[in-house]
Amino acid sequence: MPALPPERRSAVSESDYARKHSLQCLRLAAECRDLAAIASTTEMRARVLRMADLWEELADQPAVEIRPDDNQADPE
């Protein structure tokens, strides 16, 4: 199988990263909903459900890979 050109490999990698990001956010939202089902107070249930909503919103947004800032000095 021929190797993909560098620009194509990058697009596939970005697409794969975005898909993984979305799935991870949806998993976290599901975990929050599970926690809400067993929450001991209505306040805790509301907070965890709000967190689930936020994770679902993040799943719909473009993934941004966070990389260290090259301009920062190394901590000593």
PDB file of N, CA, C and O in Angstrom:
ATOM      1  N   MET A   1       0.849  -1.175   0.000  1.00  0.00           N
ATOM      2  CA  MET A   1       0.000   0.000   0.000  1.00  0.00           C
ATOM      3  C   MET A   1       0.896   1.239   0.000  1.00  0.00           C
ATOM      4  O   MET A   1       1.785   1.354   0.844  1.00  0.00           O
ATOM      5  N   PRO A   2       0.675   2.164  -0.932  1.00  0.00           N
ATOM      6  CA  PRO A   2       1.521   3.361  -0.997  1.00  0.00           C
ATOM      7  C   PRO A   2       1.286   4.280   0.204  1.00  0.00           C
ATOM      8  O   PRO A   2       0.180   4.376   0.738  1.00  0.00           O
ATOM      9  N   ALA A   3       2.351   4.939   0.599  1.00  0.00           N
ATOM     10  CA  ALA A   3       2.258   5.876   1.729  1.00  0.00           C
ATOM     11  C   ALA A   3       1.492   7.117   1.300  1.00  0.00           C
ATOM     12  O   ALA A   3       1.567   7.540   0.146  1.00  0.00           O
ATOM     13  N   LEU A   4       0.752   7.696   2.242  1.00  0.00           N
ATOM     14  CA  LEU A   4       0.016   8.930   1.965  1.00  0.00           C
ATOM     15  C   LEU A   4       0.982  10.098   1.914  1.00  0.00           C
ATOM     16  O   LEU A   4       1.973  10.105   2.644  1.00  0.00           O
ATOM     17  N   PRO A   5       0.715  11.093   1.063  1.00  0.00           N
ATOM     18  CA  PRO A   5       1.547  12.301   1.066  1.00  0.00           C
ATOM     19  C   PRO A   5       1.423  13.008   2.412  1.00  0.00           C
ATOM     20  O   PRO A   5       0.401  12.859   3.083  1.00  0.00           O
ATOM     21  N   PRO A   6       2.428  13.770   2.824  1.00  0.00           N
ATOM     22  CA  PRO A   6       2.414  14.414   4.149  1.00  0.00           C
ATOM     23  C   PRO A   6       1.159  15.231   4.413  1.00  0.00           C
ATOM     24  O   PRO A   6       0.619  15.173   5.518  1.00  0.00           O
ATOM     25  N   GLU A   7       0.674  15.996   3.424  1.00  0.00           N
ATOM     26  CA  GLU A   7      -0.518  16.815   3.658  1.00  0.00           C
ATOM     27  C   GLU A   7      -1.749  15.940   3.880  1.00  0.00           C
ATOM     28  O   GLU A   7      -2.642  16.335   4.629  1.00  0.00           O
ATOM     29  N   ARG A   8      -1.825  14.791   3.268  1.00  0.00           N
ATOM     30  CA  ARG A   8      -2.952  13.870   3.448  1.00  0.00           C
ATOM     31  C   ARG A   8      -2.861  13.191   4.813  1.00  0.00           C
ATOM     32  O   ARG A   8      -3.877  13.013   5.484  1.00  0.00           O
ATOM     33  N   ARG A   9      -1.653  12.812   5.227  1.00  0.00           N
ATOM     34  CA  ARG A   9      -1.466  12.205   6.546  1.00  0.00           C
ATOM     35  C   ARG A   9      -1.921  13.176   7.628  1.00  0.00           C
ATOM     36  O   ARG A   9      -2.558  12.768   8.600  1.00  0.00           O
ATOM     37  N   SER A  10      -1.601  14.450   7.469  1.00  0.00           N
ATOM     38  CA  SER A  10      -1.989  15.469   8.447  1.00  0.00           C
ATOM     39  C   SER A  10      -3.503  15.592   8.527  1.00  0.00           C
ATOM     40  O   SER A  10      -4.057  15.687   9.623  1.00  0.00           O
ATOM     41  N   ALA A  11      -4.176  15.590   7.391  1.00  0.00           N
ATOM     42  CA  ALA A  11      -5.631  15.701   7.379  1.00  0.00           C
ATOM     43  C   ALA A  11      -6.264  14.495   8.057  1.00  0.00           C
ATOM     44  O   ALA A  11      -7.226  14.642   8.812  1.00  0.00           O
ATOM     45  N   VAL A  12      -5.736  13.312   7.796  1.00  0.00           N
ATOM     46  CA  VAL A  12      -6.259  12.102   8.428  1.00  0.00           C
ATOM     47  C   VAL A  12      -6.012  12.166   9.926  1.00  0.00           C
ATOM     48  O   VAL A  12      -6.894  11.838  10.719  1.00  0.00           O
ATOM     49  N   SER A  13      -4.826  12.583  10.311  1.00  0.00           N
ATOM     50  CA  SER A  13      -4.491  12.680  11.725  1.00  0.00           C
ATOM     51  C   SER A  13      -5.402  13.674  12.435  1.00  0.00           C
ATOM     52  O   SER A  13      -5.884  13.390  13.531  1.00  0.00           O
ATOM     53  N   GLU A  14      -5.645  14.830  11.829  1.00  0.00           N
ATOM     54  CA  GLU A  14      -6.526  15.835  12.430  1.00  0.00           C
ATOM     55  C   GLU A  14      -7.954  15.313  12.531  1.00  0.00           C
ATOM     56  O   GLU A  14      -8.641  15.546  13.525  1.00  0.00           O
ATOM     57  N   SER A  15      -8.394  14.607  11.495  1.00  0.00           N
ATOM     58  CA  SER A  15      -9.736  14.049  11.499  1.00  0.00           C
ATOM     59  C   SER A  15      -9.869  12.998  12.599  1.00  0.00           C
ATOM     60  O   SER A  15     -10.879  12.956  13.303  1.00  0.00           O
ATOM     61  N   ASP A  16      -8.867  12.162  12.745  1.00  0.00           N
ATOM     62  CA  ASP A  16      -8.860  11.133  13.782  1.00  0.00           C
ATOM     63  C   ASP A  16      -8.858  11.772  15.161  1.00  0.00           C
ATOM     64  O   ASP A  16      -9.567  11.320  16.061  1.00  0.00           O
ATOM     65  N   TYR A  17      -8.063  12.821  15.328  1.00  0.00           N
ATOM     66  CA  TYR A  17      -8.010  13.518  16.608  1.00  0.00           C
ATOM     67  C   TYR A  17      -9.370  14.136  16.943  1.00  0.00           C
ATOM     68  O   TYR A  17      -9.823  14.055  18.085  1.00  0.00           O
ATOM     69  N   ALA A  18     -10.017  14.747  15.958  1.00  0.00           N
ATOM     70  CA  ALA A  18     -11.325  15.373  16.180  1.00  0.00           C
ATOM     71  C   ALA A  18     -12.367  14.325  16.569  1.00  0.00           C
ATOM     72  O   ALA A  18     -13.192  14.562  17.450  1.00  0.00           O
ATOM     73  N   ARG A  19     -12.326  13.173  15.913  1.00  0.00           N
ATOM     74  CA  ARG A  19     -13.271  12.094  16.219  1.00  0.00           C
ATOM     75  C   ARG A  19     -13.055  11.586  17.641  1.00  0.00           C
ATOM     76  O   ARG A  19     -14.015  11.380  18.382  1.00  0.00           O
ATOM     77  N   LYS A  20     -11.800  11.386  18.018  1.00  0.00           N
ATOM     78  CA  LYS A  20     -11.492  10.921  19.375  1.00  0.00           C
ATOM     79  C   LYS A  20     -11.910  11.953  20.419  1.00  0.00           C
ATOM     80  O   LYS A  20     -12.423  11.599  21.481  1.00  0.00           O
ATOM     81  N   HIS A  21     -11.690  13.217  20.114  1.00  0.00           N
ATOM     82  CA  HIS A  21     -12.086  14.298  21.015  1.00  0.00           C
ATOM     83  C   HIS A  21     -13.592  14.264  21.251  1.00  0.00           C
ATOM     84  O   HIS A  21     -14.058  14.339  22.388  1.00  0.00           O
ATOM     85  N   SER A  22     -14.332  14.151  20.174  1.00  0.00           N
ATOM     86  CA  SER A  22     -15.784  14.137  20.268  1.00  0.00           C
ATOM     87  C   SER A  22     -16.274  12.935  21.076  1.00  0.00           C
ATOM     88  O   SER A  22     -17.139  13.076  21.940  1.00  0.00           O
ATOM     89  N   LEU A  23     -15.727  11.765  20.797  1.00  0.00           N
ATOM     90  CA  LEU A  23     -16.124  10.560  21.539  1.00  0.00           C
ATOM     91  C   LEU A  23     -15.797  10.673  23.019  1.00  0.00           C
ATOM     92  O   LEU A  23     -16.597  10.272  23.864  1.00  0.00           O
ATOM     93  N   GLN A  24     -14.634  11.211  23.336  1.00  0.00           N
ATOM     94  CA  GLN A  24     -14.253  11.366  24.746  1.00  0.00           C
ATOM     95  C   GLN A  24     -15.206  12.321  25.455  1.00  0.00           C
ATOM     96  O   GLN A  24     -15.618  12.053  26.584  1.00  0.00           O
ATOM     97  N   CYS A  25     -15.558  13.416  24.821  1.00  0.00           N
ATOM     98  CA  CYS A  25     -16.503  14.365  25.423  1.00  0.00           C
ATOM     99  C   CYS A  25     -17.854  13.707  25.664  1.00  0.00           C
ATOM    100  O   CYS A  25     -18.472  13.920  26.706  1.00  0.00           O
ATOM    101  N   LEU A  26     -18.317  12.905  24.703  1.00  0.00           N
ATOM    102  CA  LEU A  26     -19.602  12.228  24.860  1.00  0.00           C
ATOM    103  C   LEU A  26     -19.551  11.180  25.968  1.00  0.00           C
ATOM    104  O   LEU A  26     -20.534  10.985  26.682  1.00  0.00           O
ATOM    105  N   ARG A  27     -18.419  10.508  26.114  1.00  0.00           N
ATOM    106  CA  ARG A  27     -18.263   9.555  27.220  1.00  0.00           C
ATOM    107  C   ARG A  27     -18.330  10.266  28.573  1.00  0.00           C
ATOM    108  O   ARG A  27     -18.973   9.789  29.508  1.00  0.00           O
ATOM    109  N   LEU A  28     -17.667  11.397  28.658  1.00  0.00           N
ATOM    110  CA  LEU A  28     -17.688  12.156  29.911  1.00  0.00           C
ATOM    111  C   LEU A  28     -19.088  12.673  30.214  1.00  0.00           C
ATOM    112  O   LEU A  28     -19.503  12.698  31.372  1.00  0.00           O
ATOM    113  N   ALA A  29     -19.810  13.081  29.189  1.00  0.00           N
ATOM    114  CA  ALA A  29     -21.198  13.522  29.381  1.00  0.00           C
ATOM    115  C   ALA A  29     -22.045  12.369  29.908  1.00  0.00           C
ATOM    116  O   ALA A  29     -22.867  12.562  30.805  1.00  0.00           O
ATOM    117  N   ALA A  30     -21.851  11.180  29.360  1.00  0.00           N
ATOM    118  CA  ALA A  30     -22.609  10.008  29.820  1.00  0.00           C
ATOM    119  C   ALA A  30     -22.275   9.677  31.274  1.00  0.00           C
ATOM    120  O   ALA A  30     -23.162   9.332  32.055  1.00  0.00           O
ATOM    121  N   GLU A  31     -21.004   9.783  31.633  1.00  0.00           N
ATOM    122  CA  GLU A  31     -20.607   9.533  33.031  1.00  0.00           C
ATOM    123  C   GLU A  31     -21.276  10.536  33.965  1.00  0.00           C
ATOM    124  O   GLU A  31     -21.722  10.177  35.054  1.00  0.00           O
ATOM    125  N   CYS A  32     -21.342  11.791  33.537  1.00  0.00           N
ATOM    126  CA  CYS A  32     -22.000  12.811  34.353  1.00  0.00           C
ATOM    127  C   CYS A  32     -23.478  12.490  34.529  1.00  0.00           C
ATOM    128  O   CYS A  32     -24.026  12.654  35.619  1.00  0.00           O
ATOM    129  N   ARG A  33     -24.117  12.039  33.474  1.00  0.00           N
ATOM    130  CA  ARG A  33     -25.535  11.685  33.576  1.00  0.00           C
ATOM    131  C   ARG A  33     -25.735  10.487  34.505  1.00  0.00           C
ATOM    132  O   ARG A  33     -26.723  10.430  35.238  1.00  0.00           O
ATOM    133  N   ASP A  34     -24.818   9.543  34.479  1.00  0.00           N
ATOM    134  CA  ASP A  34     -24.876   8.408  35.405  1.00  0.00           C
ATOM    135  C   ASP A  34     -24.734   8.891  36.850  1.00  0.00           C
ATOM    136  O   ASP A  34     -25.447   8.431  37.742  1.00  0.00           O
ATOM    137  N   LEU A  35     -23.812   9.815  37.066  1.00  0.00           N
ATOM    138  CA  LEU A  35     -23.621  10.373  38.416  1.00  0.00           C
ATOM    139  C   LEU A  35     -24.862  11.131  38.862  1.00  0.00           C
ATOM    140  O   LEU A  35     -25.243  11.065  40.031  1.00  0.00           O
ATOM    141  N   ALA A  36     -25.485  11.840  37.955  1.00  0.00           N
ATOM    142  CA  ALA A  36     -26.694  12.598  38.299  1.00  0.00           C
ATOM    143  C   ALA A  36     -27.803  11.659  38.766  1.00  0.00           C
ATOM    144  O   ALA A  36     -28.592  12.006  39.645  1.00  0.00           O
ATOM    145  N   ALA A  37     -27.855  10.490  38.181  1.00  0.00           N
ATOM    146  CA  ALA A  37     -28.906   9.530  38.536  1.00  0.00           C
ATOM    147  C   ALA A  37     -28.778   9.050  39.983  1.00  0.00           C
ATOM    148  O   ALA A  37     -29.764   8.639  40.595  1.00  0.00           O
ATOM    149  N   ILE A  38     -27.565   9.102  40.523  1.00  0.00           N
ATOM    150  CA  ILE A  38     -27.364   8.629  41.903  1.00  0.00           C
ATOM    151  C   ILE A  38     -27.000   9.760  42.867  1.00  0.00           C
ATOM    152  O   ILE A  38     -26.641   9.509  44.017  1.00  0.00           O
ATOM    153  N   ALA A  39     -27.093  11.001  42.393  1.00  0.00           N
ATOM    154  CA  ALA A  39     -26.744  12.155  43.239  1.00  0.00           C
ATOM    155  C   ALA A  39     -27.642  12.193  44.469  1.00  0.00           C
ATOM    156  O   ALA A  39     -28.836  11.900  44.398  1.00  0.00           O
ATOM    157  N   SER A  40     -27.044  12.558  45.595  1.00  0.00           N
ATOM    158  CA  SER A  40     -27.779  12.548  46.856  1.00  0.00           C
ATOM    159  C   SER A  40     -28.628  13.798  47.079  1.00  0.00           C
ATOM    160  O   SER A  40     -29.537  13.785  47.909  1.00  0.00           O
ATOM    161  N   THR A  41     -28.346  14.874  46.352  1.00  0.00           N
ATOM    162  CA  THR A  41     -29.127  16.106  46.515  1.00  0.00           C
ATOM    163  C   THR A  41     -29.537  16.645  45.149  1.00  0.00           C
ATOM    164  O   THR A  41     -28.907  16.344  44.136  1.00  0.00           O
ATOM    165  N   THR A  42     -30.586  17.435  45.135  1.00  0.00           N
ATOM    166  CA  THR A  42     -31.013  18.040  43.871  1.00  0.00           C
ATOM    167  C   THR A  42     -29.986  19.042  43.362  1.00  0.00           C
ATOM    168  O   THR A  42     -29.829  19.219  42.154  1.00  0.00           O
ATOM    169  N   GLU A  43     -29.288  19.697  44.284  1.00  0.00           N
ATOM    170  CA  GLU A  43     -28.240  20.648  43.883  1.00  0.00           C
ATOM    171  C   GLU A  43     -27.108  19.915  43.169  1.00  0.00           C
ATOM    172  O   GLU A  43     -26.636  20.360  42.122  1.00  0.00           O
ATOM    173  N   MET A  44     -26.677  18.794  43.735  1.00  0.00           N
ATOM    174  CA  MET A  44     -25.600  18.019  43.106  1.00  0.00           C
ATOM    175  C   MET A  44     -26.069  17.481  41.754  1.00  0.00           C
ATOM    176  O   MET A  44     -25.310  17.503  40.785  1.00  0.00           O
ATOM    177  N   ARG A  45     -27.295  17.004  41.678  1.00  0.00           N
ATOM    178  CA  ARG A  45     -27.841  16.485  40.417  1.00  0.00           C
ATOM    179  C   ARG A  45     -27.824  17.584  39.352  1.00  0.00           C
ATOM    180  O   ARG A  45     -27.427  17.341  38.212  1.00  0.00           O
ATOM    181  N   ALA A  46     -28.253  18.782  39.721  1.00  0.00           N
ATOM    182  CA  ALA A  46     -28.285  19.895  38.775  1.00  0.00           C
ATOM    183  C   ALA A  46     -26.878  20.261  38.291  1.00  0.00           C
ATOM    184  O   ALA A  46     -26.679  20.543  37.110  1.00  0.00           O
ATOM    185  N   ARG A  47     -25.922  20.256  39.194  1.00  0.00           N
ATOM    186  CA  ARG A  47     -24.539  20.597  38.817  1.00  0.00           C
ATOM    187  C   ARG A  47     -23.963  19.573  37.845  1.00  0.00           C
ATOM    188  O   ARG A  47     -23.322  19.934  36.858  1.00  0.00           O
ATOM    189  N   VAL A  48     -24.196  18.292  38.133  1.00  0.00           N
ATOM    190  CA  VAL A  48     -23.626  17.246  37.292  1.00  0.00           C
ATOM    191  C   VAL A  48     -24.326  17.217  35.923  1.00  0.00           C
ATOM    192  O   VAL A  48     -23.686  16.956  34.904  1.00  0.00           O
ATOM    193  N   LEU A  49     -25.625  17.481  35.904  1.00  0.00           N
ATOM    194  CA  LEU A  49     -26.326  17.544  34.625  1.00  0.00           C
ATOM    195  C   LEU A  49     -25.837  18.725  33.794  1.00  0.00           C
ATOM    196  O   LEU A  49     -25.739  18.627  32.571  1.00  0.00           O
ATOM    197  N   ARG A  50     -25.530  19.838  34.452  1.00  0.00           N
ATOM    198  CA  ARG A  50     -24.975  21.000  33.742  1.00  0.00           C
ATOM    199  C   ARG A  50     -23.607  20.640  33.152  1.00  0.00           C
ATOM    200  O   ARG A  50     -23.290  21.028  32.028  1.00  0.00           O
ATOM    201  N   MET A  51     -22.809  19.903  33.911  1.00  0.00           N
ATOM    202  CA  MET A  51     -21.512  19.465  33.398  1.00  0.00           C
ATOM    203  C   MET A  51     -21.696  18.559  32.178  1.00  0.00           C
ATOM    204  O   MET A  51     -20.951  18.662  31.203  1.00  0.00           O
ATOM    205  N   ALA A  52     -22.686  17.679  32.239  1.00  0.00           N
ATOM    206  CA  ALA A  52     -22.966  16.796  31.099  1.00  0.00           C
ATOM    207  C   ALA A  52     -23.322  17.626  29.867  1.00  0.00           C
ATOM    208  O   ALA A  52     -22.861  17.334  28.763  1.00  0.00           O
ATOM    209  N   ASP A  53     -24.135  18.652  30.053  1.00  0.00           N
ATOM    210  CA  ASP A  53     -24.505  19.531  28.937  1.00  0.00           C
ATOM    211  C   ASP A  53     -23.274  20.212  28.338  1.00  0.00           C
ATOM    212  O   ASP A  53     -23.151  20.338  27.120  1.00  0.00           O
ATOM    213  N   LEU A  54     -22.371  20.646  29.211  1.00  0.00           N
ATOM    214  CA  LEU A  54     -21.156  21.315  28.725  1.00  0.00           C
ATOM    215  C   LEU A  54     -20.263  20.350  27.952  1.00  0.00           C
ATOM    216  O   LEU A  54     -19.689  20.730  26.932  1.00  0.00           O
ATOM    217  N   TRP A  55     -20.135  19.107  28.419  1.00  0.00           N
ATOM    218  CA  TRP A  55     -19.342  18.111  27.692  1.00  0.00           C
ATOM    219  C   TRP A  55     -19.949  17.854  26.321  1.00  0.00           C
ATOM    220  O   TRP A  55     -19.222  17.698  25.339  1.00  0.00           O
ATOM    221  N   GLU A  56     -21.280  17.807  26.245  1.00  0.00           N
ATOM    222  CA  GLU A  56     -21.925  17.596  24.949  1.00  0.00           C
ATOM    223  C   GLU A  56     -21.692  18.781  24.013  1.00  0.00           C
ATOM    224  O   GLU A  56     -21.517  18.596  22.808  1.00  0.00           O
ATOM    225  N   GLU A  57     -21.689  19.985  24.558  1.00  0.00           N
ATOM    226  CA  GLU A  57     -21.382  21.165  23.740  1.00  0.00           C
ATOM    227  C   GLU A  57     -19.956  21.088  23.208  1.00  0.00           C
ATOM    228  O   GLU A  57     -19.704  21.402  22.045  1.00  0.00           O
ATOM    229  N   LEU A  58     -19.027  20.671  24.059  1.00  0.00           N
ATOM    230  CA  LEU A  58     -17.628  20.546  23.636  1.00  0.00           C
ATOM    231  C   LEU A  58     -17.460  19.481  22.557  1.00  0.00           C
ATOM    232  O   LEU A  58     -16.602  19.610  21.684  1.00  0.00           O
ATOM    233  N   ALA A  59     -18.267  18.441  22.614  1.00  0.00           N
ATOM    234  CA  ALA A  59     -18.189  17.385  21.604  1.00  0.00           C
ATOM    235  C   ALA A  59     -18.525  17.924  20.220  1.00  0.00           C
ATOM    236  O   ALA A  59     -18.027  17.414  19.216  1.00  0.00           O
ATOM    237  N   ASP A  60     -19.361  18.946  20.162  1.00  0.00           N
ATOM    238  CA  ASP A  60     -19.774  19.530  18.881  1.00  0.00           C
ATOM    239  C   ASP A  60     -18.819  20.601  18.373  1.00  0.00           C
ATOM    240  O   ASP A  60     -18.944  21.051  17.234  1.00  0.00           O
ATOM    241  N   GLN A  61     -17.877  21.009  19.194  1.00  0.00           N
ATOM    242  CA  GLN A  61     -16.939  22.055  18.793  1.00  0.00           C
ATOM    243  C   GLN A  61     -15.687  21.432  18.196  1.00  0.00           C
ATOM    244  O   GLN A  61     -15.355  20.285  18.498  1.00  0.00           O
ATOM    245  N   PRO A  62     -14.993  22.182  17.353  1.00  0.00           N
ATOM    246  CA  PRO A  62     -13.743  21.657  16.789  1.00  0.00           C
ATOM    247  C   PRO A  62     -12.729  21.382  17.894  1.00  0.00           C
ATOM    248  O   PRO A  62     -12.586  22.159  18.838  1.00  0.00           O
ATOM    249  N   ALA A  63     -12.041  20.278  17.756  1.00  0.00           N
ATOM    250  CA  ALA A  63     -11.014  19.919  18.736  1.00  0.00           C
ATOM    251  C   ALA A  63      -9.793  20.800  18.536  1.00  0.00           C
ATOM    252  O   ALA A  63      -9.413  21.099  17.404  1.00  0.00           O
ATOM    253  N   VAL A  64      -9.191  21.207  19.617  1.00  0.00           N
ATOM    254  CA  VAL A  64      -7.972  22.006  19.570  1.00  0.00           C
ATOM    255  C   VAL A  64      -6.914  21.259  20.363  1.00  0.00           C
ATOM    256  O   VAL A  64      -7.075  21.007  21.558  1.00  0.00           O
ATOM    257  N   GLU A  65      -5.845  20.913  19.692  1.00  0.00           N
ATOM    258  CA  GLU A  65      -4.763  20.214  20.369  1.00  0.00           C
ATOM    259  C   GLU A  65      -3.937  21.235  21.137  1.00  0.00           C
ATOM    260  O   GLU A  65      -3.480  22.227  20.569  1.00  0.00           O
ATOM    261  N   ILE A  66      -3.749  20.993  22.413  1.00  0.00           N
ATOM    262  CA  ILE A  66      -2.990  21.910  23.256  1.00  0.00           C
ATOM    263  C   ILE A  66      -1.537  21.465  23.267  1.00  0.00           C
ATOM    264  O   ILE A  66      -1.217  20.316  23.573  1.00  0.00           O
ATOM    265  N   ARG A  67      -0.678  22.395  22.930  1.00  0.00           N
ATOM    266  CA  ARG A  67       0.760  22.108  22.896  1.00  0.00           C
ATOM    267  C   ARG A  67       1.478  23.105  23.781  1.00  0.00           C
ATOM    268  O   ARG A  67       1.014  24.233  23.950  1.00  0.00           O
ATOM    269  N   PRO A  68       2.595  22.707  24.341  1.00  0.00           N
ATOM    270  CA  PRO A  68       3.354  23.649  25.191  1.00  0.00           C
ATOM    271  C   PRO A  68       3.774  24.876  24.392  1.00  0.00           C
ATOM    272  O   PRO A  68       4.092  24.789  23.207  1.00  0.00           O
ATOM    273  N   ASP A  69       3.766  26.005  25.059  1.00  0.00           N
ATOM    274  CA  ASP A  69       4.186  27.251  24.428  1.00  0.00           C
ATOM    275  C   ASP A  69       5.707  27.260  24.336  1.00  0.00           C
ATOM    276  O   ASP A  69       6.395  27.168  25.352  1.00  0.00           O
ATOM    277  N   ASP A  70       6.229  27.371  23.117  1.00  0.00           N
ATOM    278  CA  ASP A  70       7.673  27.354  22.912  1.00  0.00           C
ATOM    279  C   ASP A  70       8.348  28.599  23.461  1.00  0.00           C
ATOM    280  O   ASP A  70       9.569  28.613  23.621  1.00  0.00           O
ATOM    281  N   ASN A  71       7.583  29.644  23.754  1.00  0.00           N
ATOM    282  CA  ASN A  71       8.163  30.902  24.233  1.00  0.00           C
ATOM    283  C   ASN A  71       8.373  30.913  25.744  1.00  0.00           C
ATOM    284  O   ASN A  71       9.025  31.814  26.274  1.00  0.00           O
ATOM    285  N   GLN A  72       7.831  29.929  26.433  1.00  0.00           N
ATOM    286  CA  GLN A  72       7.974  29.912  27.886  1.00  0.00           C
ATOM    287  C   GLN A  72       9.328  29.319  28.271  1.00  0.00           C
ATOM    288  O   GLN A  72       9.831  28.392  27.635  1.00  0.00           O
ATOM    289  N   ALA A  73       9.892  29.879  29.322  1.00  0.00           N
ATOM    290  CA  ALA A  73      11.138  29.354  29.851  1.00  0.00           C
ATOM    291  C   ALA A  73      10.857  28.060  30.606  1.00  0.00           C
ATOM    292  O   ALA A  73       9.793  27.905  31.206  1.00  0.00           O
ATOM    293  N   ASP A  74      11.796  27.145  30.576  1.00  0.00           N
ATOM    294  CA  ASP A  74      11.638  25.896  31.329  1.00  0.00           C
ATOM    295  C   ASP A  74      11.688  26.188  32.814  1.00  0.00           C
ATOM    296  O   ASP A  74      12.549  26.941  33.269  1.00  0.00           O
ATOM    297  N   PRO A  75      10.762  25.595  33.587  1.00  0.00           N
ATOM    298  CA  PRO A  75      10.801  25.815  35.034  1.00  0.00           C
ATOM    299  C   PRO A  75      12.044  25.164  35.633  1.00  0.00           C
ATOM    300  O   PRO A  75      12.447  24.076  35.223  1.00  0.00           O
ATOM    301  N   GLU A  76      12.632  25.831  36.586  1.00  0.00           N
ATOM    302  CA  GLU A  76      13.855  25.297  37.222  1.00  0.00           C
ATOM    303  C   GLU A  76      13.569  24.750  38.571  1.00  0.00           C
ATOM    304  O   GLU A  76      14.477  24.263  39.245  1.00  0.00           O
TER     305      GLU A  76
END
